[in-house]
Amino acid sequence: MLLARVLDERMANLYRGGKIHGGVFMGRGQEALSAAVGTCLRPGDVFAPLIRDTAGRLAFGEPVLDAVRTYLGSPLGPMRGRDGNVHRGRPREGMLAMISHLGAMIAAVNGMLFARRLKGITGTVGVACVGDGATSTGAFHEALNQAAIEHLPLVAVIANNQYAYSTPNARQFACRDLEDKALGYGITGHTVDGTDLNACLDVIGDAIRRARDGQGPQLVVARLLRLCGHGEHDDAGYVDPKLRASNVGRDCLKVAERFLLDQGWATPQTVAQWWETTSHQVDEAIATAQREGGPDPYKESWCAISSKHLCEGYDEVCDTHLG
């Protein structure tokens, strides 16, 4: 959670300084839910992250350099300088590159899970993270219906941050709660306080265990608030101040820190050291990516990443630069 917060803030600073082209989308306020997802997954599982899932990506094993290189356009990053910000991934390792129309990610995870079934691979699950806005899309409905019919080991995690960009929940759906949608698909629903790390670990962990044990798709709805704009280009002036002041507007990082201090598992000095160490780690990654520069537009063919010469060279790049 801490690493994600520091990394996001550094990327936002670089964006404001004109060092990043495109957009920066921060996960401030969503780190507890995201970290819980990445922590509860195992190697071999499938993870389709949300736009604000920096913490989940890191917990699932993404190197900090992957994120920084992608944002800064380094040809040594996983997208080889072809895409910026959050559209990065390592599909062979189970981490999908995000499709911005998030409802479509559920179907992509379904496809991977069904392919594994055909190959006789068992014991793995797939998690697709979406926002409350994605639940209004046809792709969300079709994919959940498919997962339910095929009894796939899917966990769909909805980060209900109260706004689809600037559209509030009241203008998105008329049901009492998004968890109610689970009943309509014939799958199991769960609700969790997305600001509480312990609660997220318990509920996400239980949902993943159920899916892994053959109990079919699971739908998890987390209540939280995006503590920033949709992106760094958005000042979030439309957010209701009452939501910010409510429990749903708590900063999950501060909640987790207070819990650690109250339990005596950490001291203020320890927490300060964590911040310092994490900041140094992120700054080193930024310095590395900045030294690498971008692709040479006159020499680069800009062919698909799956083309032969890029695939053959990528393992060597990883071995050299990622250890």
C-alpha positions in Angstrom: 0.0 0.0 0.0 2.8 2.4 0.9 4.8 1.6 -2.2 1.8 2.2 -4.4 1.0 5.5 -2.7 4.6 6.8 -3.1 4.8 5.5 -6.7 1.5 7.1 -7.7 2.5 10.4 -6.1 5.9 10.4 -7.9 4.2 9.8 -11.2 1.7 12.6 -10.6 4.7 15.0 -9.8 6.4 14.0 -13.1 3.1 14.5 -15.0 2.7 18.0 -13.5 6.3 18.7 -14.4 5.7 17.8 -18.1 7.8 14.7 -17.9 4.9 12.3 -18.7 2.8 12.4 -21.8 -0.7 11.1 -21.6 -2.4 10.7 -18.3 -1.7 9.6 -14.7 -4.4 7.8 -12.7 -3.9 7.4 -9.0 -5.2 4.8 -6.6 -5.3 7.0 -3.5 -8.0 5.6 -1.2 -8.2 2.3 -3.0 -4.8 0.8 -1.9 -6.3 -1.5 0.8 -8.7 -3.3 -1.6 -6.1 -3.5 -4.3 -3.3 -4.8 -2.1 -5.7 -7.4 -0.7 -6.4 -8.7 -4.2 -2.8 -9.0 -5.2 -1.8 -10.5 -1.9 -4.5 -13.2 -1.9 -3.6 -14.4 -5.5 -1.0 -17.1 -6.2 1.5 -17.5 -9.0 -0.4 -19.1 -11.9 -3.6 -17.1 -11.2 -5.0 -14.5 -13.6 -5.2 -10.9 -12.6 -6.9 -8.2 -14.6 -6.2 -4.9 -12.7 -8.3 -1.8 -12.5 -7.0 1.6 -13.5 -6.2 2.3 -9.9 -4.7 -1.0 -9.0 -1.0 -0.1 -8.5 -1.0 -1.7 -5.1 -2.5 -4.9 -6.5 0.0 -5.1 -9.3 2.9 -4.7 -7.0 1.5 -7.3 -4.6 1.0 -9.7 -7.5 4.7 -9.3 -8.4 5.0 -6.4 -10.8 8.4 -4.8 -10.6 8.4 -1.0 -9.8 10.5 -0.6 -12.9 7.7 -2.0 -15.1 5.4 0.9 -14.0 8.0 3.6 -14.2 9.3 2.5 -17.6 5.8 2.4 -19.1 4.9 5.8 -17.8 8.2 7.3 -19.1 8.1 5.4 -22.4 11.3 3.4 -22.0 11.8 0.7 -24.7 13.0 -1.7 -22.0 9.5 -1.7 -20.3 6.9 -4.4 -20.7 5.1 -2.4 -23.4 8.4 -1.5 -25.2 7.5 2.2 -25.3 4.3 1.6 -27.2 1.8 2.7 -24.5 1.8 4.8 -21.5 0.4 4.7 -17.9 -1.8 1.8 -16.9 -2.1 -0.2 -20.1 0.8 -2.5 -19.2 1.0 -6.2 -18.3 2.7 -9.5 -18.5 0.1 -11.9 -19.9 2.3 -15.0 -19.8 2.7 -14.4 -16.0 -1.1 -14.0 -15.6 -1.2 -10.2 -15.4 -3.3 -8.8 -18.2 -2.8 -5.4 -19.9 -5.8 -3.3 -19.0 -8.5 -2.4 -21.4 -9.9 1.0 -20.4 -13.4 -0.1 -21.1 -13.2 -2.2 -17.9 -16.3 -4.3 -18.4 -14.5 -6.0 -21.3 -11.8 -7.3 -18.9 -14.1 -9.8 -17.3 -14.6 -11.6 -20.6 -10.8 -11.7 -21.2 -10.4 -13.4 -17.8 -13.2 -15.8 -18.6 -11.4 -16.7 -21.8 -8.2 -17.5 -20.0 -10.0 -19.6 -17.4 -12.0 -21.5 -20.0 -8.8 -22.2 -22.0 -7.2 -23.6 -18.8 -10.2 -25.9 -18.3 -9.8 -27.2 -21.8 -6.1 -27.9 -21.1 -6.9 -29.7 -17.9 -5.3 -27.0 -15.7 -7.0 -26.8 -12.3 -6.5 -25.0 -9.0 -6.2 -21.5 -10.4 -8.6 -18.5 -10.3 -9.0 -15.3 -12.2 -9.7 -11.9 -10.7 -11.2 -9.0 -12.8 -11.3 -5.6 -11.0 -13.7 -3.0 -12.3 -15.3 0.2 -11.0 -19.0 0.9 -10.3 -19.2 2.6 -13.7 -18.4 -0.7 -15.5 -21.4 -2.4 -14.0 -23.6 -0.2 -16.3 -22.0 -1.7 -19.4 -23.3 -4.5 -21.6 -19.9 -6.2 -21.5 -20.2 -6.5 -17.7 -23.6 -8.3 -17.9 -22.6 -10.6 -20.8 -19.3 -11.7 -19.1 -20.8 -12.3 -15.6 -23.7 -14.3 -17.2 -21.1 -16.4 -19.2 -19.0 -17.0 -16.1 -22.1 -18.1 -14.1 -23.3 -20.5 -16.8 -19.8 -22.0 -17.2 -19.2 -22.1 -13.5 -15.8 -20.5 -13.9 -13.5 -19.8 -11.0 -13.9 -16.0 -11.5 -13.8 -13.3 -8.8 -15.2 -10.0 -10.0 -14.1 -7.2 -7.7 -16.1 -3.9 -7.9 -14.4 -0.9 -6.4 -17.5 1.3 -5.8 -15.8 4.6 -5.4 -19.2 6.4 -5.6 -18.6 8.0 -9.0 -18.2 6.8 -12.6 -15.9 9.6 -13.4 -18.3 12.3 -12.3 -21.6 10.4 -12.4 -22.8 9.5 -8.9 -24.2 6.1 -7.9 -27.7 7.5 -7.8 -27.5 8.1 -11.6 -26.0 4.7 -12.4 -28.1 2.1 -10.8 -31.5 1.8 -9.0 -30.9 -1.4 -7.0 -30.2 -1.0 -3.2 -26.6 -2.2 -3.6 -24.4 -3.5 -6.3 -24.1 -6.8 -4.4 -27.8 -7.4 -5.3 -26.7 -8.0 -8.9 -25.0 -11.2 -7.8 -28.4 -12.9 -7.1 -29.6 -12.1 -10.6 -26.7 -14.0 -12.1 -27.0 -16.9 -9.7 -23.5 -16.3 -8.1 -22.3 -15.5 -4.6 -22.1 -11.8 -3.5 -20.0 -10.2 -0.9 -19.7 -6.6 0.4 -16.7 -5.1 2.2 -15.5 -1.8 3.7 -12.8 -0.9 1.2 -11.1 1.4 3.6 -10.3 -1.4 6.0 -7.3 -3.6 5.0 -8.2 -6.4 7.5 -11.7 -6.6 6.2 -10.5 -6.6 2.6 -8.0 -9.4 3.2 -10.8 -11.5 4.9 -13.5 -11.0 2.3 -11.3 -11.1 -0.8 -9.4 -14.1 0.6 -12.7 -15.9 1.3 -14.1 -15.1 -2.2 -10.9 -16.4 -3.9 -10.9 -19.6 -1.8 -14.5 -20.3 -2.7 -13.8 -19.8 -6.4 -10.6 -22.0 -6.2 -12.6 -24.7 -4.4 -15.1 -25.0 -7.2 -17.9 -22.9 -5.8 -18.3 -20.8 -9.0 -18.0 -17.1 -9.7 -17.9 -14.6 -6.8 -18.8 -10.9 -6.8 -17.2 -8.6 -4.3 -18.4 -5.0 -3.8 -16.1 -2.7 -1.9 -17.4 0.6 -0.6 -14.8 3.4 -0.7 -14.1 6.8 -2.1 -11.6 7.9 -4.7 -9.5 10.4 -2.8 -8.4 12.2 -6.0 -9.8 13.1 -9.4 -10.5 10.5 -12.1 -7.0 11.4 -13.3 -4.5 14.2 -12.6 -6.3 16.3 -15.1 -9.5 16.2 -12.9 -9.9 18.3 -9.7 -12.9 16.2 -8.5 -14.9 19.3 -7.6 -18.1 17.3 -8.2 -17.5 15.0 -5.1 -20.0 15.6 -2.3 -18.2 16.9 0.8 -20.4 14.8 3.0 -19.0 11.7 1.3 -15.4 12.9 2.0 -16.3 13.4 5.7 -18.0 10.0 6.1 -16.5 6.6 6.8 -16.4 5.8 3.1 -14.0 8.8 2.7 -11.4 7.5 5.1 -7.8 7.2 3.9 -7.2 3.4 4.0 -3.4 4.0 4.4 -4.0 6.1 7.5 -6.5 3.5 8.8 -3.9 0.7 8.4 -1.1 2.7 9.9 -3.2 3.5 13.0 -4.1 -0.2 13.4 -0.4 -1.2 13.3 0.4 1.4 15.9 -2.5 0.5 18.2 -1.6 -3.1 18.0 2.0 -2.4 18.9 3.2 -4.0 15.7 5.0 -0.9 14.6 6.3 2.4 16.0 6.1 5.9 14.5 9.9 5.6 13.9 9.4 2.3 12.1 6.7 3.9 9.9 8.9 6.8 9.1 11.6 4.5 8.1 9.2 2.6 5.8 8.4 5.9 4.0 12.0 6.8 3.6 13.0 3.3 2.3 10.1 3.2 -0.1 10.7 6.7 -1.4 14.4 5.8 -2.1 13.3 2.6 -4.0 10.9 4.6 -6.2 13.4 7.4 -6.9 16.0 4.8 -8.0 13.5 3.3 -10.5 12.7 6.7 -11.9 16.4 7.6 -12.3 17.0 4.3 -14.1 14.1 4.8 -16.5 15.1 8.4 -17.2 18.6 7.4 -18.2 17.2 4.9 -20.6 15.3 7.4 -22.8 12.6 6.5 -25.3 12.6 4.5 -28.5 14.3 5.9 -31.6 11.4 6.8 -33.9 13.7 6.5 -37.0 14.9 2.9 -36.1 11.8 1.4 -34.5 9.5 -0.5 -36.7 6.5 -0.1 -34.3 5.3 -3.6 -35.0 3.2 -5.5 -32.5 4.9 -6.6 -29.3 4.1 -10.2 -30.1 6.3 -10.1 -33.2 9.2 -12.4 -33.3 12.2 -10.1 -32.7 10.6 -8.3 -29.8 9.6 -11.6 -28.1 13.1 -13.0 -28.5 14.7 -9.9 -27.1 12.4 -9.3 -24.1 13.7 -12.2 -21.9 17.2 -10.9 -22.3 16.0 -7.4 -21.4 14.4 -8.7 -18.3 17.4 -10.7 -17.2 19.7 -7.8 -17.7 17.6 -5.0 -16.2 15.2 -6.7 -13.7 17.6 -9.3 -12.3 
